[in-house]
C-alpha cells in the first residue's frame, strides 16, 4: 500500500477532482470535520455543507462541497458530492449577491417552507463566500479549525 | 401535366421545407453532442454510487433491520408504477412510437396488474391519457439542462407512493441511447432496490459509519434511485436528439430528391409548352399562307 491517497470528487454533473498521491483530505463530515490520512480504516460518512481541503505535495486546495457521501477504502477516497466547486471557481460577486438575497429573504420572514429553503441557501452562500475569499492565502497543511484526525 | 408555374411553386415550397429540416438537423446535431457529453459526464457518479452500495451490500442486514429501509422491502406485486420518459416533441422518426409501443406492452401484458404512470415528457403523457391509463403525475418541459435537483420531485412521487404502499414496484421506461442510429426502449425496475452483488473486495470490510449505518443508507438509497432516473433522462434526451437528427437528415434528402424530380418535370413541361407554341405559330403561319 502506498503512503498516499487517491482522491476522487464526483458530482452528478462532472468529475470535479481526481488526483493520485494526495497526503491528506479534510472533509466536512456530518458530525464535524474529519481528516483522512493514508491507511485510514474503511469508512462511509455523510457530508454536510462546508469546506473540503486536499493536501498534495505540501500544497493545499480548498473546495466547497454541499452534502453527499465519502467512502474511504484502503487508500482510495471517493467523495460523491451533491454539488462541489473549486475555490477558484467561485464567483465572489455572485456569491455575495446570493448571500444578500438569501439574507433578505430570511429577514423578511417568508412562509415556513420558504424560510427553511432561504436559510439553507443563506448557509450555502455564506460557505461559498468564505471559501472563495480565502483562495488567495495559502496556508500550511493540517492547520484548521475542527480538525479531529482519526 | 401540371403547368410550369404550379411546378415552380411546388419546388419553392419544397426548398423552403428542406431549409427548415436542414436547420433542425443541425440544431439536433449540436444538442446531441452536448447531450452525449452530459451522459458521459454523469457516468462516473452513478458508477461510484453503485460501487459504494455494492460495497455496503456485504453488510448483514437482518429482517428486523431491513424493515427500517422501506426501499429494500420486497412485497408481492399487486400494483406497479412506471416512470415513462419520453420527449416533449415529435419529429423524431420512429423513436416516440417505439417507446410508447414498449410502454403499452409493459402496461398491458407484463405488469400483471394496474399501473400508475408518472409521465416525464409530453408525448408519453398524451399517449397514456388518450389510452385511458391512470397518469398520476406529469413532468414536462424540463429541457436539455436537467440537473439532479430538477428530477427530485419526479422521483419523490414514485418514492412516496412506494413507501406508502400504494404501489409495490416501480419501473422506469425510457429510450436507451446506443448510438446515433440506434435507440432501444428499455424497461428497468428501480424499486424495490435489488442490491447489487457485493464485489470480491467489498465482502470483508468492516466499515466505520458516520453518523451511523441507518443514516447513511437512508441517504444513499434514495440518491441511488435519483441517479438512475437522472441517467435515464439524460440518455433519453440524447436519444431524442439523435433520432431527430437522423429523421431530419432523411427529410432533407427526400426534399432534395423531390426538388430534382420536380425540376425534371418542370423542364419537360416548359419544353412541351415551347414545342406547343412553336407548333401553334407555324400552324398559324400555314393558315395565313
Interface residues (C-beta under 8 A of the other chain):
Chain A: X8 X10 X11 X12 X13 X14 X15 X29 X30 X31 X34 X41 X42 X43 X44 X45 X46 X69 X71 X73 X78 X80 X82
Chain B: X38 X41 X42 X44 X45 X48 X49 X51 X52 X55 X56 X147 X148 X201 X205 X206 X207 X208 X209 X210 X211 X215 X216 X219 X220 X223 X227 X230
